[in-house]
């Protein structure tokens, strides 16, 4: 599985890093699958141009280990 997930929508903006990517398993039951790493969108204006967001894939073992190391460091 890849280390990152890519979204082809235009809803992520510069400064949104750290935002969650969730999947609704059932009604009102959500699962965190990614954290926004960045966006190519410079201005947060509605556009028809596609500008993908890049999410760290939390199902990837390497990403999970990195997060646990950061938590231990405080």
C-alpha contacts under 8 A as a table, 3 or more apart, distances in Angstrom:
res1	aa1	res2	aa2	distance
1	X	60	X	6.51
2	X	5	X	7.23
2	X	57	X	7.23
2	X	60	X	6.93
3	X	56	X	6.20
3	X	57	X	5.37
3	X	60	X	5.79
3	X	62	X	7.60
3	X	63	X	6.89
4	X	54	X	6.71
4	X	55	X	5.42
4	X	56	X	4.51
4	X	57	X	4.68
5	X	34	X	7.41
5	X	54	X	6.09
5	X	55	X	4.97
5	X	56	X	6.24
5	X	57	X	5.72
6	X	52	X	6.59
6	X	53	X	5.99
6	X	54	X	4.98
6	X	55	X	6.14
7	X	52	X	5.29
7	X	53	X	5.30
7	X	54	X	6.62
7	X	55	X	7.82
8	X	50	X	6.19
8	X	51	X	6.36
8	X	52	X	4.44
8	X	53	X	6.82
9	X	12	X	7.65
9	X	50	X	6.08
9	X	51	X	6.54
9	X	52	X	5.95
9	X	53	X	7.49
10	X	13	X	7.94
10	X	41	X	7.56
10	X	46	X	7.74
10	X	47	X	7.34
10	X	48	X	7.85
10	X	49	X	7.37
10	X	50	X	5.61
10	X	51	X	5.30
10	X	52	X	6.46
10	X	53	X	7.78
12	X	16	X	6.55
12	X	39	X	6.00
12	X	41	X	7.03
12	X	44	X	7.87
12	X	52	X	7.66
12	X	53	X	5.96
13	X	16	X	5.64
13	X	39	X	5.90
13	X	40	X	7.62
13	X	41	X	5.44
13	X	42	X	6.72
13	X	43	X	6.85
13	X	44	X	5.44
14	X	17	X	7.49
14	X	38	X	7.18
14	X	39	X	5.93
14	X	40	X	7.33
14	X	41	X	6.08
14	X	42	X	5.65
14	X	43	X	7.04
14	X	44	X	7.34
15	X	38	X	7.99
16	X	19	X	5.97
16	X	36	X	7.19
16	X	38	X	7.27
16	X	39	X	7.89
17	X	35	X	7.62
17	X	36	X	5.02
17	X	37	X	5.18
17	X	38	X	5.45
17	X	39	X	7.86
18	X	35	X	5.48
18	X	36	X	5.03
18	X	37	X	6.38
19	X	35	X	5.62
19	X	36	X	5.11
20	X	32	X	6.77
20	X	33	X	7.79
20	X	34	X	5.96
20	X	35	X	4.71
20	X	36	X	6.24
21	X	32	X	6.06
21	X	33	X	5.79
21	X	34	X	4.77
21	X	35	X	5.78
21	X	36	X	7.03
21	X	55	X	7.52
22	X	30	X	6.21
22	X	31	X	5.40
22	X	32	X	4.50
22	X	33	X	5.58
22	X	34	X	6.93
23	X	30	X	5.57
23	X	31	X	5.19
23	X	32	X	6.53
23	X	33	X	6.82
24	X	27	X	6.85
24	X	28	X	6.96
24	X	29	X	5.70
24	X	30	X	4.38
24	X	31	X	6.29
25	X	29	X	5.65
25	X	30	X	5.84
25	X	31	X	6.86
26	X	29	X	5.12
26	X	30	X	7.33
32	X	58	X	7.60
33	X	57	X	6.18
33	X	58	X	5.26
33	X	59	X	6.51
34	X	55	X	5.50
34	X	56	X	5.21
34	X	57	X	4.77
34	X	58	X	5.14
34	X	59	X	7.94
35	X	55	X	5.15
35	X	56	X	5.23
35	X	57	X	7.12
35	X	58	X	7.46
36	X	53	X	7.02
36	X	54	X	5.93
36	X	55	X	4.26
36	X	56	X	6.36
37	X	53	X	7.57
37	X	54	X	5.42
37	X	55	X	5.12
37	X	56	X	6.15
38	X	53	X	5.82
38	X	54	X	5.33
38	X	55	X	7.18
39	X	42	X	7.85
39	X	51	X	7.20
39	X	52	X	6.23
39	X	53	X	4.39
39	X	54	X	6.23
40	X	51	X	5.71
40	X	52	X	6.35
40	X	53	X	6.71
41	X	44	X	6.91
41	X	51	X	5.71
41	X	52	X	7.72
47	X	50	X	7.81
56	X	63	X	7.30
57	X	60	X	5.71
57	X	63	X	6.97
58	X	61	X	7.66
58	X	63	X	6.07
58	X	64	X	6.10
59	X	63	X	7.63
59	X	64	X	7.24
60	X	63	X	5.43
60	X	64	X	6.37
61	X	64	X	5.02
61	X	65	X	6.19
62	X	65	X	5.18
62	X	66	X	6.24
63	X	66	X	5.07
63	X	67	X	6.27
64	X	67	X	5.19
64	X	68	X	6.28
65	X	68	X	5.12
65	X	69	X	6.18
66	X	69	X	5.14
66	X	70	X	6.30
67	X	70	X	5.13
67	X	71	X	6.23
68	X	71	X	5.07
68	X	72	X	6.28
69	X	72	X	5.19
69	X	73	X	6.41
70	X	73	X	5.13
70	X	74	X	6.46
71	X	74	X	5.16
